Amino acid sequence: MFGRLGAPEILILLAVVLLLFGAKRLPEMARSFGQSLRILKSETKAMREDDADASHTGAQAPTPTPALQHAHDDRHTVPEASEADNAHRH
């Protein structure tokens, strides 16, 4: 269905985009889109290099230390209300 876009369909899409966003915003949007793609490309390249380095050295993912596990568990607990808070709630 969408695999066969010809020149007329592309021109119609461009005209609709131009009407929706305006001529002033299109260069700004294209610039930010290009920056996002560059960042994505550099991050994926860095991840591939990290994976390649890890596979060559035989290193495994670090396991969290008990202190980090404890800190992680504390974030999910609900703190108990103090007596002052309880007095205001009643």
C-alpha positions as YAML, in Angstrom:
chain: A
units: angstrom
residues:
- id: 1
  name: MET
  ca: [0.00, 0.00, 0.00]
- id: 2
  name: PHE
  ca: [2.67, 2.54, 1.03]
- id: 3
  name: GLY
  ca: [5.50, 0.95, -0.95]
- id: 4
  name: ARG
  ca: [4.74, 2.72, -4.22]
- id: 5
  name: LEU
  ca: [4.99, 6.44, -3.60]
- id: 6
  name: GLY
  ca: [5.48, 8.30, -6.83]
- id: 7
  name: ALA
  ca: [6.41, 11.90, -7.51]
- id: 8
  name: PRO
  ca: [2.80, 13.22, -7.27]
- id: 9
  name: GLU
  ca: [2.25, 11.59, -3.87]
- id: 10
  name: ILE
  ca: [5.54, 12.93, -2.51]
- id: 11
  name: LEU
  ca: [4.70, 16.44, -3.74]
- id: 12
  name: ILE
  ca: [1.30, 16.28, -2.06]
- id: 13
  name: LEU
  ca: [2.90, 15.14, 1.20]
- id: 14
  name: LEU
  ca: [5.44, 17.97, 1.04]
- id: 15
  name: ALA
  ca: [2.68, 20.50, 0.39]
- id: 16
  name: VAL
  ca: [0.68, 19.23, 3.38]
- id: 17
  name: VAL
  ca: [3.77, 19.39, 5.63]
- id: 18
  name: LEU
  ca: [4.48, 22.92, 4.41]
- id: 19
  name: LEU
  ca: [0.92, 24.00, 5.16]
- id: 20
  name: LEU
  ca: [0.92, 22.39, 8.60]
- id: 21
  name: PHE
  ca: [4.25, 23.67, 9.88]
- id: 22
  name: GLY
  ca: [4.95, 26.76, 7.78]
- id: 23
  name: ALA
  ca: [8.00, 27.71, 5.77]
- id: 24
  name: LYS
  ca: [9.81, 29.28, 8.73]
- id: 25
  name: ARG
  ca: [9.75, 26.19, 10.92]
- id: 26
  name: LEU
  ca: [10.77, 23.63, 8.29]
- id: 27
  name: PRO
  ca: [14.52, 24.47, 8.26]
- id: 28
  name: GLU
  ca: [14.58, 24.45, 12.06]
- id: 29
  name: MET
  ca: [12.83, 21.08, 12.16]
- id: 30
  name: ALA
  ca: [15.16, 19.62, 9.51]
- id: 31
  name: ARG
  ca: [18.21, 20.87, 11.43]
- id: 32
  name: SER
  ca: [17.04, 19.34, 14.71]
- id: 33
  name: PHE
  ca: [16.15, 16.10, 12.93]
- id: 34
  name: GLY
  ca: [19.65, 15.95, 11.43]
- id: 35
  name: GLN
  ca: [21.24, 16.57, 14.84]
- id: 36
  name: SER
  ca: [19.12, 13.81, 16.34]
- id: 37
  name: LEU
  ca: [20.20, 11.40, 13.63]
- id: 38
  name: ARG
  ca: [23.88, 12.28, 14.18]
- id: 39
  name: ILE
  ca: [23.53, 11.68, 17.92]
- id: 40
  name: LEU
  ca: [21.73, 8.38, 17.33]
- id: 41
  name: LYS
  ca: [24.42, 7.28, 14.88]
- id: 42
  name: SER
  ca: [27.27, 8.15, 17.26]
- id: 43
  name: GLU
  ca: [25.57, 6.40, 20.18]
- id: 44
  name: THR
  ca: [24.91, 3.22, 18.20]
- id: 45
  name: LYS
  ca: [28.53, 3.27, 17.01]
- id: 46
  name: ALA
  ca: [29.74, 3.61, 20.61]
- id: 47
  name: MET
  ca: [27.49, 0.74, 21.71]
- id: 48
  name: ARG
  ca: [28.82, -1.49, 18.94]
- id: 49
  name: GLU
  ca: [32.40, -0.64, 19.91]
- id: 50
  name: ASP
  ca: [31.64, -1.38, 23.57]
- id: 51
  name: ASP
  ca: [30.09, -4.71, 22.63]
- id: 52
  name: ALA
  ca: [33.06, -5.57, 20.43]
- id: 53
  name: ASP
  ca: [35.51, -4.66, 23.20]
- id: 54
  name: ALA
  ca: [33.59, -6.73, 25.73]
- id: 55
  name: SER
  ca: [33.48, -9.75, 23.46]
- id: 56
  name: HIS
  ca: [37.21, -9.52, 22.70]
- id: 57
  name: THR
  ca: [38.23, -9.23, 26.34]
- id: 58
  name: GLY
  ca: [35.70, -11.78, 27.56]
- id: 59
  name: ALA
  ca: [34.38, -9.28, 30.07]
- id: 60
  name: GLN
  ca: [30.90, -9.70, 31.42]
- id: 61
  name: ALA
  ca: [28.46, -7.08, 32.52]
- id: 62
  name: PRO
  ca: [29.28, -5.91, 36.04]
- id: 63
  name: THR
  ca: [27.02, -7.18, 38.77]
- id: 64
  name: PRO
  ca: [25.65, -4.60, 41.18]
- id: 65
  name: THR
  ca: [27.23, -4.45, 44.60]
- id: 66
  name: PRO
  ca: [25.05, -5.13, 47.65]
- id: 67
  name: ALA
  ca: [25.09, -1.42, 48.55]
- id: 68
  name: LEU
  ca: [23.69, -0.53, 45.12]
- id: 69
  name: GLN
  ca: [21.06, -3.24, 45.36]
- id: 70
  name: HIS
  ca: [20.01, -1.91, 48.76]
- id: 71
  name: ALA
  ca: [19.79, 1.66, 47.44]
- id: 72
  name: HIS
  ca: [17.72, 0.42, 44.51]
- id: 73
  name: ASP
  ca: [15.33, -1.40, 46.84]
- id: 74
  name: ASP
  ca: [14.90, 1.68, 49.06]
- id: 75
  name: ARG
  ca: [13.56, 3.76, 46.19]
- id: 76
  name: HIS
  ca: [10.52, 1.55, 45.84]
- id: 77
  name: THR
  ca: [9.46, 1.64, 49.48]
- id: 78
  name: VAL
  ca: [6.94, 4.16, 50.71]
- id: 79
  name: PRO
  ca: [8.24, 6.27, 53.59]
- id: 80
  name: GLU
  ca: [6.20, 6.11, 56.75]
- id: 81
  name: ALA
  ca: [4.26, 9.22, 57.65]
- id: 82
  name: SER
  ca: [5.45, 11.13, 60.67]
- id: 83
  name: GLU
  ca: [3.19, 11.99, 63.59]
- id: 84
  name: ALA
  ca: [2.99, 15.60, 62.40]
- id: 85
  name: ASP
  ca: [1.74, 14.44, 59.00]
- id: 86
  name: ASN
  ca: [-0.86, 12.21, 60.63]
- id: 87
  name: ALA
  ca: [-2.12, 15.11, 62.77]
- id: 88
  name: HIS
  ca: [-2.66, 17.24, 59.66]
- id: 89
  name: ARG
  ca: [-4.50, 14.49, 57.84]
- id: 90
  name: HIS
  ca: [-7.17, 14.06, 60.53]
...
